[in-house]
Amino acid sequence: MEICPLDQSTVQIGNMVRSSVLFTNIADNGTPIDPDSVHVDILDPDGLEVNYQFAVGSEITRDGIGIYWVEYTVAVVGTWYFRWW
């Protein structure tokens, strides 16, 4: 899966940002699906990476079939990357 930077909006240090994902089955016309496991990697501008897994903590929230999100506090200036898998 492609690593996507946080959108190009300006966020102040200390603010919380949200990254979300919709998992779909392309073989079934894009029908939403729940994967066996859901992870998100968050890479900050300093190269520090954290990984969260759904149901192994409370960081990732599921809003419906295939719909997940995580909120994270911006601690340093620069481009942040979120990779869902």
URZIKA-V158636 format. One record per pair of residues at least 6 apart in sequence whose C-alpha atoms are under 7 Angstrom apart, sorted by the first residue. I is the first residue (numbers start at 0). J is the second residue. Records with the same first field share a line. If there is no record, write none. Layout:
I = J, J
//
This chain:
0 = 84
1 = 82
2 = 80, 81, 82
3 = 80, 81, 82
4 = 78, 79, 80, 81
5 = 78, 79, 80, 81
12 = 73, 74, 75, 76
13 = 72, 73, 74
14 = 72, 73
15 = 70, 71, 72, 73
16 = 70, 71, 72
17 = 68, 69, 70, 71
18 = 68, 69, 70
19 = 67, 68, 69
20 = 66, 67, 68
21 = 65, 66, 67
22 = 31, 32, 33, 65, 66
23 = 29, 30, 31, 32, 65
24 = 30, 31, 32
31 = 64, 65
32 = 64, 65
33 = 64, 65
36 = 53
37 = 52, 53, 84
38 = 50, 51, 52, 53, 83, 84
39 = 50, 51, 52, 81, 82, 83, 84
40 = 48, 49, 50, 51, 81, 82, 83
41 = 48, 49, 50, 80, 81, 82
42 = 48, 49, 79, 80, 81
43 = 78, 79, 80
44 = 76, 77, 78, 79
51 = 58
52 = 59
53 = 59
58 = 69
59 = 67, 68, 69
60 = 67, 68, 69
61 = 67, 68
//
